[in-house]
Amino acid sequence: MSEKTKGSFFDKLPPSLIKKNNVTLIPEGAIGYLVGPTLALLANSVLSNYFNKYMSDVLHINTWASAFFTWLPVISVIFVVIGNILVGRLMDNIKSKNGKARPLLLVSVPISLLALLFLFVFSPYNSTSTQWHTGALICIAIGYNLWFAFAYPMYYTPHAALVSLSTRNSKDRGLLATISNATMLAAMGLSSMILPFFLNLLFVYDMSGAGTPVTNDAGKIMYYVDEAGAAIYDAQASYSHWKVFVIALIIITLVGVLIEYFFTRERVTEESMASGDSGETKAALPIKEQWRICSKDRFWIIMMVFFFLYQFGGMIKNVSQNYFCTAMFADALGNYTVAYGGQLQGTLAIIGAVPTAIGMVIALPLANLLGSKGKAILVGAVVAVIGGVIGMIAPSSFAVVIISFVVKALGSTPAMYLSLALLADIFDHQEAVHGVRTDGLSMTIYGAIMAGMTGLTTGVLNAVLSGVHYDVSTLQTNEALRAAMPWVFIGGETICYAGIFLIFLFMGVEKFSKLDHIAIVADQKAAAAAEGREYISAEEKIRLEEGEEAYEAELKKQADAAAKEEARLAKLSPEKRKAEEEAEAKLISEFNALREAVGRPAVEV
């Protein structure tokens, strides 16, 4: 299929409902970047947090197919990488008036539907039949790889790319990045703060009367236990309840994707097409060429290592959280149960969400105060490490764990909310230096990290669970589990943030932001002149699309920024002003040396 045909096919999709050339908080930010993605990401959050628990506590796969239980998520990472490569290349080759990322959001819906059906609905259940074992494993293997290798990358990679494709305005992009990353918190919060309190509906206790009844102070029967003190589960009822729950998840996912598609817009893609970079005039940059650019870009390398550490730390914490709370904290009767552990998990998540929500408000101001997003992430990493050390001091104390969780959550907020905006700055820098953007390859690798880390961390967790002989029926006596879980739940993320601190000592792409913008505009003007067409500036585009009032408002905003900078310079002493001018001249020289090294002309500033 030719690129032109691809473009014409996606052109038939309904257009975005966002018409303004400038980013607005309502409806674009609030609906397109918050509400829609939160709903769309909910299913993946549930799978990441509870599917492993579903396999171990409902299907008991870890007892009759332990190798499958351990290796499925690890081996699936291979397919996740392949899936993300396919999505990245597809996004690279789409040339459509609806963008190159937004159409793929819709493509993800039928694949997501099929994956969830295989995982929870098509999978047979008959605990007394060995044939059921084979059928269940086949359905789970198909569904697991459909979801994590194809459905989720088909959604998440274009979803993440929307921030860098939405606008070139750094502040607006920072706002959208903050909101977009908040959706991960919101989706994770809905699954980790609310769902744990309803785990009795999904992990159903056997109330038939078998074993010894356990009651609370009011005498109400809570669950039954066997002679070893383990809670007895009704696996068949749990399995049936999960089916109903997943049908609801499918509907929520569809609604979320549609909202995100209609209330987002790719202004950078539109700008590229308007300047002649369409499917008919320019083919997608080959992966080999993109890799040549990225592999020599130290800022890009730092950013990819950051995403690996950030996602590994976050996911190892998320996938182990329920196991940690179940293993470390006993109820008033001294029993370790999934239900009580789930309640504490929900409490922990709710309390931990408070500083994370506060961080959404202070992340950008902190970056502005420190002078860059990179410095804010660096400082946050230090705070996160301190929080982790606190937790390892007394991991069996729920009060200490809460303090640790809160401090770590506060420290993680700059990384959570500013990282996509910082990645967009790197794309701009690459475009300014090389004349091309590497969104395709970069988002492929980013998507593979974000999707594949669930499998990798789950594999690590399952290896630990197998090593300590985890079984839901032996929670009461498994001291090896209680010794291991703090290192998984608290220690893993802490070590990752120590690594983030070290690599971000060398992050400095933002110092080029002003020069990047100047160079990109100069290149666009030169391209327009070479093609004999009129160059349309961003300000003029606002006039044409939104009218004089919006145009005047944009000019006033630029004038205010210029006046503010002039006032700042006026307050500087002659010595400091001279030092700034010398530093700027050195930076311009460094920037032009980067362009000249790849055969591109210097930019006049």
N, C-alpha and C positions, 0 to 999 in steps of 0.2 A: 504494500500500500504506500503510495507516495505521500510526502509531507503535505502537499496541497490537499489531497483527499482527506487526510486526517483532519486538517484544519476545517474543511468544509463540513465534515461530519459533526464536529463539536460546535461549529457555528450554529447548528440547528437547535442546540439546547436553549432553554429560556435564558434571557439576559439577567444580569445582576439588578437588584432593586436599588443599589447604591448609585446615585448619579453625581454627587458632588465630587469635585476634583480634590478637595481637601478632606483629610480624615476628620470624622466627627465622632464624639463619644457615643452619641445616640443618633441613629440606631446602629451604625457600623461597629463601634467598639463594644457596646453593651450586648447587642443581639448577635452580631456576626462572629465576634471573637470571644464572647463569654458564654452566653446561653446555649448557642448551637453546639460548639465544641464540647461543653460540659456534658451535654446529653449524649453526644456521639462517642465520647471517650469513656462513658460509664461502663459499657460492656467489657472493655479491655481492663479497666480497673478491677472489676469483679473477677475476671478470669485470672489476672495477675495475683490477686489476694487470696482467692478461695478455690480455684480449680485444683490446685495441688491438695488442698484439704478435702475436696470432693473425691479425688482419687484415693486418698489414704483412709478417710473416715467413712465414706459411703460405699465405694467400690472395693476398698481394702486391697488395692492393686499392689501396694508395697509388701503385702504378706504372701501373695501367690504369683507375683511377677515383678520382683524387686529390681531386676536388671532393666526391665522396661520403664519402671517408675524412675529410676536414676538417669537412664541414658536418653529417654525421649526428648526432654527439653534441651539437652546438650547437642545431640545430633541434629535437632531441628534448626539450630543456629545456622547450619550450612544452607538450609533451604531459605532461611530468613535473609541471608546475604544475597542469594540468587534472586529472591523476590524483590529485594530493594534495588538491585541492579536493573532489573526489568522495569520497575516503576520509574527509576531515575531516567533511564533512556527514553521511556515513553513520554515523560514530562518534558525532556529536552526536545523531542520531535513534534510536540503539539504546537501548532501555530493557529490560534483561534482568537476571535474577538472576545470570547468569554475567558481568555487566559490560557495558560498552560498547566496550571495546578488545579484550579477550581473544577474543571470537568471530571478529573479523576476522583473527586470526592463522591460523585454520583456512581462512578464505576465500582467503588468499594462496597456499595450497599448489597447487591445480590451475592457477592462473594462472602460477605459477613453473614448474611442470612443462612447460606449453605453451611458455613463452618459451624455456626452455633447449633444448627439442626443435627449435624453429625456428632457433635460433642455430647449433646444432652437428650436429643429426641430420637434419632435413628438408632443410637446405641442400645442394644438389648440388655435386659437385666433378668438374671435367674441364677442366684448364688449357688444353687445345687447342681448346675450343669457345667461341665468343662467346655462344652461348645459355646456357652455364653462367654466364657473367658476369651476365646479366640475372636468372637464377633465384637466384643467390647473393645479389645485392643486394636482391632482394625479400624473401627469407627473413630476411636479416640486419636489414633495416629493420623488418620485422614483429616479429621476436624481440627486437630491441634496445628498441623502444618498449613492447612487452608487459612486458619485465622492468623497465626503469627508470621507466616512467610508471605502471605498474599493479601488477605483482607485488611489487616491492620496497616501494613506498609502502604497499600493502595490509598488508605485514608490518611495516615499520619504524615507521610512524606510531603504530600501537597499541602496538608494543613499547616505543617511547620514552615513550609516555604512561603506561605502567604504573607508573613510578616515582612520578609525582605522584598517581596514583590508588590507590597501594598502602596509604598510611597518612598521617595528619596529623602523626605524631611526627617532628620534624625530624631527630633523630639516626638513627632507623631509616631515614628517607628518604635521609639522607646515605650510610648504609651501602649501601642498595640502588642508589643512583646510582653509587657507586664501583664496585660489582660489575658493574652494567649496562654502564658505560662500559669496564670491563675486557674485556668480551666483544668490543668492537671491536678492542682490542689483540690479544686471543687469536686471533680470526679472521684478522686481518691478519697476525699472527705466523705462523700455520700456512701461509698462502699465500706470505708474503715471506721466511720463515726456512727452511722445509723444502722447499717446491716448487722454488725455484731450483736446488737440488742435483740435481733430477730433470728438468731442462729438456731433457736429451737424449732423454727419452722422449716429450716433447710437441713439441719442435722437433728433428726427427730429422735427423741428418747423413746425407748420401748416401755409403754405404760401398761403392758398386759398383765403385770403382776409377778413377772419372773424376778427372782433375786430378792434383795432386801430393799424396801422402800426408804428413800431419804426424804425427810420433811424439814421445813423451816420452822421457826418458832411458833408460827400460827398453826402448825400441824398440816399444812398443805403439802401434798406429795409433789416433789420436784422432779425426781427421776429414780430409776432403779439401778442397783449396783450388784455385781456378782460377788463371789466370796473374796476375791482379791481387792474389792473396793472400787472396781472400774465401772463407769456408767455403761449401761447397755443401750445400744442404738437400734432403731428400727430402720434398717438400710433401705428396704423397699419403699417405705413411706417417704424417706428423705429423697430417694431417686424420683418419685412421682412429683414431689413438691418442687424440685429443681426444674422439671420440665415446664411447669406453669410459670415459674419465675423467669425462665429464659425466653419464653414467648413475649413476656412484657418487655424484656431487654431488647428484643428485636424491634419492637414498635418504637421504643425510645430512641434507639440508634437511628432508625429511618428519619424520624422527626428532627433529630439533632443535625444530621447531615444536610437535610433540605434547608434548614434555617441557616446553616453556615454558608451553603452555596449561594443563596439568594441575597445575603446581607454582607458579602465581602466583595472586594474589587481588586484587580491586579493593575495598578496604574503604571508600574515599571514595565510590565509586559506590553501594555498598550503604547507606552512611549517608544519602546523598541520597534514595535510594528509600524508606528507612525513615521519612524526614521528610516524605514525601508528594510528592517530586519524581520521579514516575514518568511513564511514557508517557501514562497516562490523565489525569493532572492538570496536566501542564505540558509545553508544546511546547519543542523545542530553541530556544535563543536564536538569532535570525536573525544571519547573518554581518554584516549592516550594523550591528547593535547591538554585536556583539562588536568590530568594527573601530572603532566610535566610542569604546569604552572603551580599546582597545589603543593607538590613535593618539594619545591624550592622556596615556598612561602612559610617562614618560621611562625608567623601569626596563625596561619591556617593549621599548621601541625599542632601548635599549642592548643588551639580550640578543639581539635578532634580528640586529643588526649584528655582534655578537660571533660568533654561530653562522655567519654568512656568512664572516667573516674566518677563523675557526677551521677551518671545513670546506674553504674554498678553499685555505688554506695547507697543510693536511694532505693534501688530494687531489692538488694539483699536485706535491707531494713524492712521493706514492705512485705516481701514474701515470707519472712520469718517472724513477723510481728505476732501473729496469732499463736504460733508454736511457742514463742518466747513467753507470752503472757500466760498461756496454758501451763507451761512447764515450771514457771518461776513463782506463781502466786496461787496459794490454796484458799478455798472458801472458808467460811466460819467453822465448818465441820472438819476442816483439815483435808478436804478432798480436792484433787486437781482435775478439773473438768473443762471441756471445750466451751460449755455455756458460760461458766464463770470467767474463764480466760477471755472469751469474746466480749463480755461486759467490760472488763478492765481494758481490753484493746480499744473498745469504743471510747471509754473515758480518756484514755491516753491520747487517742487521735483528736478528740474534741479539744482537750487542753492544749495539745501541740499545735492545733490549727490557729489558735489565737495569735501567737507571735508571727506565724506565717502570713496571716491576714494583715496584721500590722505592717509586716515587711512589704506587702504589695503597695502600701501607701508611701513608705519611706525609702524604698529602693532607689527610685529615680532621684529624689532630693539628696540622698546620700551620695549617689554618683556625681551629682552636680557639685556638692560640697567638696568632695575629694578630687574633683577635676576629671574623672573618667569612670566608666563602667568597670574597667579592669581592676582599678584600685578598690572599688567597692566589693568586688568578688574576692579580692585578696584579703581584705579585712574580715569579710564574712567567714572565710575559710578558717582564720585564726579562732574566731568565736566558736565555730562548729567543732573544732578539735578540742577546745576547752570543755565544751558540753559533753563530748564523748568520754573524756578522761574522768569527768565527774560521775558518769554512769557506771564506768567500770570499777569504781571504788566500792559500790555496794549494789550490785545488780539485782539482788533479791529484795531490796527495799523499794516498794512502789513509790514512795515519796521522793527518793533519790532519783529513780528512773524518770519521774515526771520532771524534776528539775533539769536533768540531763536532756530530756526530749525537748523541753522548751528552749534551752540555750542552743541546742543544735539546730532546731527549727528556725530560730532567729538568725543564726549564722548562715543558714542555707539560703535565705531569701534573696540576697543579691544574685547568687548563681542561678536561682530559679527564675527570677523575673527579668534579668538583664542579659542573659547569655545569647538569646536569639537576636536581640538588637545588636550585640557585639559581633555576632556572626555576620549580620547584614553589613556592618561596617567593613568587615574583611572582604565581602563580595564587592563592595564599592571600591575598595582599595585595589583589588585585582582588576576591576574594570578600568580604573584610572591608569594603572600601570601597563596592563597588557591589552586593553581594548575589548576584553571579553569577560563575562561572568562565568563562574564555575558552579552555578546553582545546582545543575543536574548531578554531577559527580558528588558534590559536597552534601546535598540533601540525601543522596543515595546512601552515603556512608553514615550520615547522621541518623537517617531512618533505620538503617541496619543496627546501629548501636542502640537506639531507643527501643526497637522491637526485639532485637536479639538478646538484649540483656535480661529480659524476663526468663528466657530459656536458660541462659548461662547461670544466672543467680539461683534459679530453681534447681538446676543440676547440682550446684555447689551445696545448696541446702539439703537436697535429697541424699547426696553423698554423706553429709554429716548425720542425717537422720538414720540412714542405713548403718553407719558406723557405730551409732549409739543404740542400735536395735530399737528404734522408735516403733511403738504400737500403741494405739489409742487405749487399749485395754490394760496397759502397764504403766500408765502415767504416774501412779502413786509411788512406784518403787524405782523409777528410772533416774538415778542420780547422775549418770553420765550425760543424759539429756540436759539436766540443769547446769552442768558444768560447761557444756558446749555452747548453749544458746546465747549467753551474753557476748561471746566473741563473734557470733554471727550477726546478731541483731544490733549491738552497739559498736563492737570493735571494727567490723567491716567498713561501715560508713566513716568512722573516725579516721582510719588509715587513708581512705580515699581523699578526704578533705586535707589531710597533711600533704598528699601529693599535689592537690590543686594549688595549695599555697606555694609550693616550690616552683611549679611551672608558671604561675601567674606573676612571679617576680620578673619575668621576661616578656610580658604582654605589653605592647605599646602601639597598637595599630591606630588608636584614636588620635594620636598626634598628627596623623596625615589627613584627617577628615575634611578640613577646610580645603586643602590642596586637591584632594580627591574630587570634590564637587567642582572646583574650578576646571580641572582637567577633563572631567566628563562633559561639562558644558562646551568646552573648547573643541573636544572631539566631535560632538554632535553638530556644532556649527560648521566644522570643516567637512563633515560627511554631507551635510545639506548643500554646502557650496559646490562640492565635487559632483553631486547628483543634479545640480541646477534647480534646486527647489528652495522654498523659503523655510528658514529655521523658525520654529515656534517655541518661544520660551515657556517655562512653567507658569509664569505670571500671565502671559498672553493666553495660554490654554485655559486658565481660570476664567479670564474675561470671556472667551468664546463659549465655554461650557456652562458657566454659572452667572455671568452677567457683571455689570459694572460695580455693583455693591461688593461682591466677593473679591473682585480685582482690587478695589480701593482698600479693602480690609487687609489683603495680602501685602500690598505696598506699605501700608501703615505698620504692619507687623515687622517687616524688614527694616523700615526706618527706625522703629523703636529699638530693635536689636543693634543697629549701627550706632545709634545715639548712646545706648548703654555701654557699648564697647569703647566709644570715644570718651565717655565720662570716666571709665576705668583707667584708660591710658593717661588722661589728664591728671589723675591723682598720683601717678608714678613719679618717682624722682628721676632726674635726667640719667643717673647711672643705671637704675633698673630698666628704664625705657630703652636705653642703648643695649643693655644685656638681652632684652626681649627681641629687639630688632636683629641682633647678631644670631640669636638662637633661631629665629624665623628664617634668616638667610641661610643658615646651615641646614635647616630642615628642607627648604626649597631645593638646595643643591643636592641633598640626599635623595629627594623625591625624583628630581629630573635625572639623576644618575640611574635610578631604577628603570625609568622609561627608556633612556638611551641604551641601557644594557640589553633591552629586548627589541631594539631597532625602531623606537618611536621617538618623535621629536619632543624637545623640552617644552614645557608650558610656561608662558609668560605670566607672571603674577604682578 
